[in-house]
Structures are given as structure tokens and as C-alpha cells.
């Protein structure tokens, strides 16, 4: 089937059941079920977790939870998060040029809502590949609310002649830009407490205050975190409001057997270096 290029055609395709229209967590769940039924290997390249960590991840995705992976260094936490991309659809429709990957059928940002009112069923539709639906951030103490959620852009407001409180003046941060995808935060305890509370607020309540102005964003995404328990007291902690809303906690571990450790070493080693002919 040809991909629709305007909203009217997209609506008809969704109504006919040719194109699914669902939340990100439901999308991940449905695609995971399809892989389980077909017997396809989950998370290729992850060794030693078939009977321990992977079943926990499967349960978290099936339950449509945000989750956190706890483990020490070198336990494939980040690799697992990046592998979640394989559970997304190949492509999903979006409003072309939108900073937060708006759904043409239900746009969030003021700009896309205005374009929808103006163009109606002729609103153009673009297609977003799954490789662009994964946003990853390494948490550090210097990360700000502006980095994660966004900030007011006074230059944009001045050029457009808008009040600072107008939604169109917002410069979106990483979390809104991950809308309709997966947002992964590595080493969550390193985030300052107020940043963690900001994450909780926009996820739980769908709103956030930026420079004192309330901004409502009903984002559709799945959050996945990693943390190293050894660093909790040394570098920070996960604040209780956010921790209580993380649906699943998954424990990683080092290889259980010598054979698994050797398999990991063989997989990651650079052994085929080729030859150099100097003559």
C-alpha cells in the first residue's frame, strides 16, 4: 500500500485498518507480541540474559510501563535501551517540519494546530522512520530544564511579534522532541532533583512551567532509564515522586558462567584486522 501524503487519505487508511493508530507503548507491545509469536530472537547481541533480564523487559513492555535498568558498568544497559528501537514500526505519519513529531490526526503544538485549521484534509503528511524516534541523554549534574524540557525563545517572540507566554515562543528540549518515540536517560541519579521533578510533572500531569509560563504537552512516549546503584550516595539519587511512577525495575548482572563471559569477549573483540601489503 502506498503511504498517504495528505491528511484525508491518512484518515481513510486508518479507518479502513490499513494503517494502525495507537500510542507508542501500545505499538511496542503489539510488535513485541508479534515477535514472540514468530519466534524471532529478541535483543540480538545481548548475551547471558535470556532467562533473567530479557523476561523482565518483556513483562515491562507488555505492561506498557516506563522502566529502569539497574546495574553496574559493563552490563549492557545502554545497548538494551538502544535495541528497543527494533520494536517500533518502520515508519509513522507526522506533520512535516514539526519539532515534536506531531501526529497529523491529533496535533499537540500550536503551530501544527494552526496548520490543520488552515489546510484541513489537505494537510501534508510526512513519514518518520523509527531510527529518528529514539532520543538518548546521558545525565550529568549540569543538565538544565531548558535542555530536557525547553525554554522561552525571546528572539522567536520578537521576530513574530508574540507575547512570551505564547506557545509559539517555546524552544523545545529533548523530551518533547522525543514525542511519539522512546526517550532514554542514562545514569538517572546524576540528574538534579528539580530536573527529575520536571520529568515527573510533564509525564504525570502533562504540563510544565517554563520561565513561569504553564505549557501543556500531552506527550506520547515511553521512558527508559538506567542507573548504577553504586553511585546513588556518591553522585545523587532518584527523587521519590519520579521513582514511584517508574512502573518496572529491572536488575542487570555480570555473566553467570565462564562460557557466557567468553562469548561476550569474542563478540566484542576486534580480531580480524586484515593484512597490510607494503610491497
N, C-alpha and C positions, 0 to 999 in steps of 0.2 A: 504494500500500500504506500502511495506517495504521501509524504508528510505535508499536512496543511500549512499554508503560508499566510492565511488570514484567519481572523477570529471566528467568522461564521462557519468556515469549513471545519475548524477545530471543534466547535460546539457540536456539529453534526456527527463528527467522528467519535467524540466522547459519548454522545447519546446512543450511537449505534454499538458501542462497546468495542470499537476498533482500537481506541487509544485509552489506556487507563487514566483515571483522575483520582489521585489518592495522596495521602500525606507521605512524607519521607519515611517515617517509621513503619507505616503500613507497606510501603514499597519495599523496604529492606526485608520485612517479614515475609511478604509474598515471594520475593525472589529467593530467599533462603529456603523456604519450603520447597520451591521448585528444584533447587539444587539437591536437597536432601532426598527428594523422591527419585531424582535421576541417578543418584549415587555418585554425583560429581564430588571430587575432593575439595574440601573447604580449606582455605588458607594454605595454599601450596607454598612450600619453603619454610613452614613452621614445623620444627622437629621436636618430638617428645611431649606434645601437648594433646594428643588425640584423645586420651582418656581422662584428662584433667582440666586444662584451661579451655579448650575449644568447646566442650559441652556447656561450660558456664557462659561462654559468649553466645552460643546458640540459644540458650534459655533467655538471656538478656534481650536478644534481638526479637525472639518470638514474643516476649512480653512487652515489646515496644518501650523498653527502658532506655534512659540515659545511663551510662555505666562508667565505672572507673576500674582501671587495672593497676593493682598494687604489686610492686616487685622491685628487686634490686637491679643494679646496672647489668646490661647484657642479657636480659631475659625476654627479648623480642617484643617488648611492649609497643614501641613505636611501629614496628613492622606489622604487627597485628592491626593497629588502627588504620594504617595505610591500605591494608588488604580489604578493609570494609568497602572500599570503592567498588570491588567486584560484585557486590550485592545490589548496586544501584542499576537502574535502567540505563540502556546505552545512551539515550537522549531524552530530554523532556522539553516541552514547549516553554518559551519565555517571551516577555516583551523585549524586543531588540533594543539594546543600548541601556537597559535598566541596570543600575548599580547593584541592586539587591535581587536580581534574577526573578522578577515578579512573574507570577502565574497570570497569563492573559485572561483566564476565566475569573480570577479573583485578585486583582492587583492591590498591593499594600501602599506603595508610596504615592504621594500627592501628584507627582509628575505623571505616573502611569495612569492614575485615575482620570487625570485631565485629558490624556491622550485617548483613553477609552471613551469618554464622553464626546470627544470631538470626532473620532473616526468610527465609533460603533462597531458593527460587524466587519468593517474593512480594516480594523486594526491589524497591522502586520504581526506575524508570529515568527520568531526565530527558534532554533533548537540548540539546547545547551548540552554538550557532551558530559559524561559522568566524570571525566578527568578534571573538569573545572568545578565540580561540586564537592570537592574536598578541600577544606581550609585548615591548615595546621599552624599552631602557635606554640613556641617554646616559652613558657612562663619565666619571667625574670622580675626582680623587685622593682625595676624601673618602668614596667609596663603601666600605661595610664588608661583612664576611662576613654580618652579620645582614641587610643589605639584599638581598644576592644569594641567599644560601642559607637563612638563617633564624637563629633564636635560641631559647634556652630561655625559656619564659614562666613565671616563678615564681608569678605571680598565678593563672594557669590551674592550675598544680600544686597550690597551696594550696587553691583552691576545690574541686578534685576529690579532694583527699587523696591525690595521687600523688607518687612519687619523681621528682626532677628528671631521672633517667635514662630515664623512661618516654617512649615515642614520642608519647604523647598530650599531652605538655607542650610540644611544639615549635610555635613560631610560624613558619610557612613564609615564606621570602623569595620574590623574583621568579622565580628559576629553577624551583623546584618548582611554583609557581603557573602556569608555562607548560607544565606536563606535558601531553602529547598535543597539542602545538601547535608554534609557531615562537618561539624566543627570539632576539631581535636585540640586539646590543650595538654601539652607535655609538662610534667612536674608542677601540677596544680598548686601544691602548698607554697610555691615561690611567689604566687600572685598576692599582692597586698589585699588585706581584708576587705577594703572598700570596693576593690575590683571584683572580688568574688561575690559580694553582696549585689553589685550591679548585674552580674551574670544571673544570679538567682532571681532578681526582680524582673528582668526582661523575659525570663523563661516562665516564671510562675504567674506574673501579673500582666505580661505583655506590654509593659510600659517602662520608661526610664526617664530620668530628668537629666538633661544636658544643659549645663550652664544655667540651671534653674528653670528651664522650659520643659514641660512634660511632652514626651514624644511617645506615641503609641505605635508599637510594631508587633503584630501577631505573627511572629516568625515561625516558619515551618522547618525544623531541622532536628537532627539528632546530635547530642553532645556526647563525646567520649573523652575521658581524661586518663592520664597516667600519674602515678605518684610513687616515690620511693620512701617507704616507712622510715628508713634510717635518717631521712632529712627532716622529719616532722618537727623535732625540737630544735635542730640546729639552724634551719632556714625558714621555718614557718609552719603553718597548719592549715587545715581546711576548715573554714568557718561553719558553725553548726547549721545555719539556715540553708546553705548550699549542700552540705553533706547529707542532710535529712531528705533532700529531694533527688539525690542520685539513686536511681532505682536498684541497680545491681553493683555489687562489689566483687571483683574477680581477682584471685590470687595467682600470680605467676610464680615460677620456680626455676631453679637450675636443672640441668639434665639429671634424670633419676638413675641412669645406667651409663656405664662406660661406652657402650655401643652408640647410645644417643649422642654423647659428647663427641665421639669420633665422627659421627655422621654430620654434626653441625660444623666441626672443624673442616671436614672435607668439602662441605658445601660452600663455606665462606673463604677457603684458602685460594690463593692465586698460584696455581701450579703450572698452567700451560702458558709459558712466557714466550713461546716461539723461539726462533733462531735468528741470528744475525749473520749475514754473509758479508764479510768485509772485503772479499776478493772480487 
